[in-house]
Amino acid sequence: MGKIDDDKVINGEGYQLTTLDKAVGLARSNSVWPLPFATSCCGIEFMATMGSAYDMSRFGMERLSFSPRQADLLIVAGTISKKLGPILKQVYEQMAEPKWVLSVGACASSGGIFDTYSVLQGIDRIIPVDVYVPGCPPRPEQIIDGVMNIHKLVKKESLRRRYSSEYKDLMSDYKIEIKDNDAK
């Protein structure tokens, strides 16, 4: 069980009171269901991270989801070609709110060594990214650090952030339409 760390927490003998935002954030951060979108060597490193030596299940992530409708963390690991870009964006759009994105490796983050016409120079050109994991390919420890940073974001995110005009403006910058019932 995680710990709720906030000034608004009231502790007493036999009880603990906090805000709904903090309690929901704690529950969400310990039950993230990742969707791996792995295309090359970073995907192999992600597979190593899921193995018994690194044990991602201690973060509540042992259940990988290969359906975007059942996932809330998109892990993009590897080179994304420009032809694959619309598919990645479609996968992102099919995910239910709230959703987060982890960009693993130099290729997903910036195109890596492939400065060519066919490689997308960073997935942040088509979908918003929450955490970047550097490296070519990054070590499993770095991927775990990225996941831990995602958990921090999830834990501290307000329930109302995705209803805000700033969030809708961000999505419109990526040409992603947010309907009012999508963010509920």
N, C-alpha and C positions, 0 to 999 in steps of 0.2 A: 504494500500500500504506500502511496506517495505521501508527501507532506505538503500541507497548504501553508505557504509562507507569505504572510501579509500582515500589515498593521491592523487590519480590520477583523482579525480573528480574535474571538473571545474564548479563552480557556477557563474551565472551571472543573471542579471535582466531578468526574463522570460525564462531562459534556464538552462540546466544542461548537461554537457558532461561527459562521462565516457568511459571505454573500453567495448567492446562487451562481454568479459568474465564476467564482473561484472553485466551487464544488464541481460544476460542469466541466471547467477547464481541467481539473484534476482527473476526472473520469475519462475525458477525451484523450488526454495525454498518455494514459495507460492502456488505451485500446485502439491504437492506430492500426489500420489495415492497409498495408502498402500494395501498390500495383507496380511491379517492376517493368520498365520499358527499356530493356537492355539490348543493345545492338552490336557491341564489340567487346574489347578486352576489359572495359570497366564492368561489363556484365559478369565476367568471370570473377572479378574481385568481389562483386556483390554476392555471387554464389558462395564464395569462400566465407564471406561475412555471415551468411545464413547457416553455415556449417556449425558443427559442435564445438570447434575450437574458439569461436567468438560468441556464439549463443545469443542471437538477436531475440530469442524468446523471453529473455529477462526484461525486455522492454515492452512486452505484450504484443510483439509483432511476429509471432511464429506462423500466423495464418496469412500467407500471401494470397492476394486476390488477383485473379486474371480477368476479372470483369470490372470495367470502370464504374459500373453502377453500385458495386459493393466495396469500393475502396475510397479512402480519403487522403492518401498520400501517394502521389505519383513520383516514382523514383526513375528519373531519366539518366541512364548510364550508357555512354558511348556516343559514337558519331551519328549525327542526324543529317541525312541528306535533305536537299530542298524538296525532293519528291516525297520524302517521308514526313516532312513538316506538317502538311494538312492532316495527315492521319494522326500525328501526335496531338494536334490542336483538337481534332474531333474526339479523341480519347479524353482529353482534359475537359471538354465541354460536356461529355456524358457523365462525368463524375458528379455526385451529389454534393451540395454545400453542407458543411464547410469542407474545403479541400486545400491541400498544401502540396508544394512541389519542391523536390530535392534534386538539384542538378549535380550529377556525379561525374567528375573527371573534366579534363581540359577540353575535350571535344564537345561535350554537351554544354559546357559553360561558355566557350569562346571559339569553337571550331578547331581548337588544338593546332596541330601541325598542318592541318589540311586547309590551307588558305586558297581554296579553289572555287570555281564557279558552281560546283555541285554540292558543296557542303554548307549547311546552315551555320553561320558564324555566331552561335549561341542560341539556345532555345528561348532566351528571354526576348527574342524578336517576335515570337508568336504566342507565347504563354508567360504569365508572370511566375517568377521563381522566388521562393522564400529563402532557401539556403543553398549556397554553392559549396561543393567539396572539391578542392583543387587536387591536382595530381594527374599523372599519365602513366599508368593508371594509379588511382589512389589506393593506399593500403586499407585493409579492413578496419584498422583503428581509426582512420580518417573518416570512413563511411559511418562508423559508430558515432563519432563526434558530430557529424552532420545530422544524424538521427536524433542525438541528444539535443542539438540546437532546435530541431523541429519540435521536439517535445516541450522545450521551454516556450516556444512561440504558441503552441497549442494551449499550454497551461495558462498563459497570460492573456490570451485573446478574449476580448469582450464578446458576449453573445450578440450584441447589437452592431458590431463592426461591419458585418456583411450587409446590413441594411443601410449603411451610411452612403451619402452622396459621393464621398471620396472613393469608396470601393466601386461604386457603379461607374464613376468616371475612369478609374483604372481599367476596368473591364472594357469600357468603350474604347479606350486607347488601343486595346488589343483586338478590337472589333468582335468582342464576345458580348452577346446580348444577355442581360440578366433580367429575368421576369420577376415580378414581385413575389410570386409563389415559389420560385427557385431558391430564394435565400431564406426560406422558412423551415 
